[in-house]
Amino acid sequence: MLKIDTHLQIGEHHLNHCEDYLLTAEIGDNILLIAVCDGCTMGTESWFASALIGKLLKKISREIHFRTLREPQLVEDLSVLEKLILLKLFSEIKEIQQRLFLEKEELLSTLILGLIDLRKQSIKGIVIGDGLVKVDEKTYDFDQDNKPDYLGLHLTEDFEKWYSYQSQTIDNQFDKNIVVSTDGIFSFLPYEYRELEKTINAEEFILKKSPRNFKQKMLYLEEEYGLKPTDDLAIISFEFE
């Protein structure tokens, strides 16, 4: 049995918009796409950039899903599929940028993209910027010292050259569980002064397998420990039960 849990929450230091976005989509019968995006706070209306990337990935996933009815080989190799999706994403964003006269600062968002093969129990992922990926008990923390890379910075570059330079990648088999999260998972702090005798590592608690779902975990951290994320948070968990 497949269980997917997601959670999206505005950070306590953000006032108007949640600048994160998350997406799950099916591609063919056995391929699942998961993605989280984090808009740049110093950019212009960065909620738009992360939402745009998410909406385009949904569109691209649907288009490829229909193509697999005629071309089932499209989903046989996750590496080929990932490159195809990113190439189409680049092309779509550049077209929208030109049509809407968007500045570079309006297209700044990180992206964690994961493709999961349910039959082979494998994941192929790429991290453009920072965030977290957990595959079973192995956690990958991508920290770019508060100066994350953004997809929108590379739209004028040659795609093949840009893609060949990507080093923040995941290519793993898995047994039970996969989690992807924006860097908001590292931002939990007390939101009010409270006398508490106990402490907790919020990141470890959120990632730990338990009967609680993400929403319940957030409420528990808030009520029992006075902790909330100060940055926006988008998190997806995928689990075989």
C-alpha positions as CSV (number, residue, x, y, z in Angstrom):
1,M,0.0,0.0,0.0
2,L,1.3,3.4,-1.0
3,K,0.9,6.4,1.4
4,I,1.7,10.0,0.4
5,D,1.7,12.8,3.0
6,T,2.2,16.5,2.2
7,H,2.3,19.7,4.1
8,L,2.7,23.4,3.1
9,Q,3.0,26.1,5.7
10,I,3.9,29.8,5.7
11,G,6.8,30.7,7.9
12,E,6.4,32.9,11.0
13,H,8.8,35.5,9.5
14,H,6.7,35.8,6.3
15,L,3.6,38.0,6.3
16,N,1.8,38.0,3.0
17,H,2.5,34.8,1.0
18,C,3.9,31.3,1.3
19,E,6.6,31.3,-1.2
20,D,7.0,27.5,-1.3
21,Y,5.1,25.0,-3.5
22,L,4.7,21.3,-3.7
23,L,3.5,18.8,-6.3
24,T,2.9,15.1,-6.8
25,A,2.0,13.7,-10.2
26,E,1.8,10.4,-11.9
27,I,3.7,9.7,-15.2
28,G,2.6,6.4,-16.6
29,D,1.4,3.6,-14.5
30,N,4.5,3.2,-12.3
31,I,6.3,6.5,-12.2
32,L,5.6,9.2,-9.6
33,L,7.0,12.7,-9.8
34,I,7.4,14.7,-6.6
35,A,8.7,18.2,-6.3
36,V,9.1,21.1,-3.8
37,C,10.0,24.7,-4.7
38,D,11.2,27.6,-2.6
39,G,10.9,31.1,-3.9
40,C,13.6,33.6,-3.2
41,T,12.6,36.0,-0.4
42,M,14.8,38.7,-1.9
43,G,13.3,38.2,-5.4
44,T,10.2,39.9,-6.8
45,E,6.9,38.2,-5.8
46,S,8.7,34.9,-5.4
47,W,5.5,33.0,-4.6
48,F,4.8,33.4,-8.4
49,A,8.1,31.7,-9.4
50,S,7.7,28.6,-7.3
51,A,4.0,28.3,-8.2
52,L,4.8,28.7,-11.9
53,I,7.4,25.9,-11.8
54,G,5.0,23.7,-10.0
55,K,2.2,24.3,-12.4
56,L,4.4,23.7,-15.4
57,L,5.7,20.5,-13.9
58,K,2.1,19.4,-13.5
59,K,1.4,20.2,-17.2
60,I,4.6,18.5,-18.4
61,S,3.8,15.4,-16.3
62,R,0.4,15.1,-17.8
63,E,1.7,15.5,-21.4
64,I,4.3,12.8,-20.9
65,H,1.7,10.6,-19.2
66,F,-0.4,10.7,-22.4
67,R,2.7,10.2,-24.6
68,T,3.5,7.0,-22.7
69,L,0.4,5.4,-24.2
70,R,2.2,5.5,-27.5
71,E,5.8,5.6,-26.3
72,P,6.1,3.4,-23.2
73,Q,9.9,3.6,-23.5
74,L,9.8,7.2,-22.2
75,V,9.5,5.9,-18.6
76,E,12.0,3.0,-18.9
77,D,15.0,5.1,-17.8
78,L,14.6,7.7,-15.1
79,S,17.7,9.6,-16.1
80,V,16.4,10.1,-19.6
81,L,13.0,11.0,-18.3
82,E,14.5,13.6,-15.8
83,K,16.4,15.3,-18.6
84,L,13.4,15.4,-20.8
85,I,11.3,17.0,-18.0
86,L,13.9,19.6,-17.2
87,L,14.5,20.5,-20.9
88,K,10.7,21.0,-21.3
89,L,10.6,23.0,-18.1
90,F,13.4,25.3,-19.3
91,S,11.7,25.8,-22.6
92,E,8.3,26.6,-21.1
93,I,9.7,29.1,-18.5
94,K,11.7,30.9,-21.2
95,E,8.6,31.2,-23.4
96,I,6.5,32.6,-20.5
97,Q,9.3,35.0,-19.6
98,Q,9.3,36.4,-23.1
99,R,5.6,36.6,-23.4
100,L,5.1,38.3,-20.0
101,F,8.3,40.4,-20.1
102,L,9.4,39.0,-16.8
103,E,12.6,40.0,-15.2
104,K,15.1,37.5,-13.8
105,E,14.2,38.5,-10.3
106,E,10.6,37.4,-10.9
107,L,11.7,33.8,-11.7
108,L,13.9,32.9,-8.7
109,S,13.0,29.6,-7.1
110,T,14.8,26.5,-5.9
111,L,13.6,23.1,-7.1
112,I,13.9,19.6,-5.7
113,L,12.6,17.2,-8.4
114,G,12.3,13.4,-7.7
115,L,11.2,10.7,-10.1
116,I,10.2,7.4,-8.3
117,D,9.9,4.1,-10.1
118,L,7.4,2.1,-8.1
119,R,8.3,-1.3,-9.7
120,K,12.1,-1.0,-9.3
121,Q,11.8,1.0,-6.1
122,S,14.3,3.5,-7.2
123,I,14.5,7.3,-7.2
124,K,16.3,9.7,-9.5
125,G,16.4,13.2,-8.2
126,I,18.0,16.6,-8.7
127,V,18.4,19.5,-6.3
128,I,18.7,23.0,-7.8
129,G,19.4,25.1,-4.7
130,D,19.1,23.9,-1.2
131,G,16.8,21.6,0.8
132,L,16.6,18.1,2.2
133,V,16.1,14.6,0.7
134,K,15.7,11.5,2.9
135,V,15.9,8.0,1.3
136,D,15.0,5.4,4.0
137,E,17.5,6.1,6.8
138,K,19.9,8.2,4.7
139,T,19.5,12.0,4.8
140,Y,21.0,14.3,2.3
141,D,21.2,17.9,3.4
142,F,21.8,20.4,0.6
143,D,22.9,23.7,2.3
144,Q,24.3,26.5,0.1
145,D,25.0,28.9,3.0
146,N,21.9,31.1,2.5
147,K,22.9,31.7,-1.1
148,P,21.0,29.0,-3.0
149,D,21.1,28.5,-6.7
150,Y,17.9,29.3,-8.6
151,L,16.6,27.8,-11.8
152,G,15.8,31.3,-13.2
153,L,19.4,32.3,-13.1
154,H,20.3,29.8,-15.9
155,L,17.6,30.3,-18.5
156,T,19.9,32.1,-20.9
157,E,22.5,29.3,-20.7
158,D,22.9,26.3,-23.0
159,F,20.7,23.6,-21.4
160,E,23.0,20.7,-22.2
161,K,26.0,22.4,-20.7
162,W,24.0,23.5,-17.6
163,Y,22.7,20.0,-17.1
164,S,26.1,18.4,-17.4
165,Y,27.3,20.6,-14.5
166,Q,24.7,19.5,-12.0
167,S,26.2,17.7,-9.0
168,Q,23.4,17.8,-6.5
169,T,21.8,14.6,-7.6
170,I,20.2,11.5,-6.0
171,D,20.2,8.1,-7.7
172,N,19.2,5.4,-5.2
173,Q,17.3,2.3,-4.5
174,F,14.9,2.5,-1.6
175,D,13.1,0.1,0.6
176,K,10.3,2.0,2.4
177,N,10.4,5.7,2.6
178,I,11.3,8.9,0.7
179,V,11.0,12.5,2.0
180,V,11.7,15.8,0.2
181,S,11.6,19.1,1.9
182,T,12.5,22.8,1.3
183,D,14.9,24.3,3.8
184,G,12.1,25.5,6.0
185,I,12.5,22.2,7.9
186,F,15.7,23.7,9.5
187,S,14.0,26.9,10.6
188,F,12.0,25.8,13.7
189,L,12.3,28.3,16.6
190,P,10.2,29.2,19.6
191,Y,7.5,31.7,18.6
192,E,6.8,32.8,22.2
193,Y,8.5,32.6,25.5
194,R,7.5,29.5,27.4
195,E,9.0,27.7,30.4
196,L,9.6,24.2,29.1
197,E,11.7,21.5,30.8
198,K,11.9,19.4,27.7
199,T,13.5,20.0,24.3
200,I,13.2,18.3,20.9
201,N,15.0,18.3,17.5
202,A,12.2,19.4,15.2
203,E,13.9,18.1,12.1
204,E,14.4,14.6,13.4
205,F,10.9,14.5,14.8
206,I,9.3,15.5,11.5
207,L,11.4,13.0,9.6
208,K,10.8,10.1,12.0
209,K,8.2,7.5,11.0
210,S,5.3,7.7,13.4
211,P,1.5,7.4,13.4
212,R,1.3,11.2,13.2
213,N,1.0,12.8,9.8
214,F,2.8,16.1,9.1
215,K,-0.1,18.3,10.1
216,Q,-0.3,16.5,13.5
217,K,3.4,16.8,14.0
218,M,3.3,20.6,13.3
219,L,0.6,21.0,15.9
220,Y,2.4,18.8,18.4
221,L,5.6,20.9,18.0
222,E,3.6,24.1,18.4
223,E,1.6,23.0,21.4
224,E,4.1,21.0,23.3
225,Y,7.4,22.8,22.6
226,G,6.3,26.3,21.3
227,L,8.0,25.7,18.0
228,K,7.0,26.9,14.5
229,P,8.9,27.2,11.2
230,T,10.2,30.7,10.7
231,D,10.7,30.1,7.0
232,D,8.1,28.7,4.6
233,L,7.9,24.9,4.5
234,A,6.9,22.4,1.8
235,I,7.4,18.7,2.5
236,I,6.4,15.5,0.9
237,S,6.6,11.9,2.3
238,F,6.2,8.8,0.2
239,E,6.0,5.5,1.9
240,F,5.3,1.8,1.2
241,E,3.3,0.2,4.0
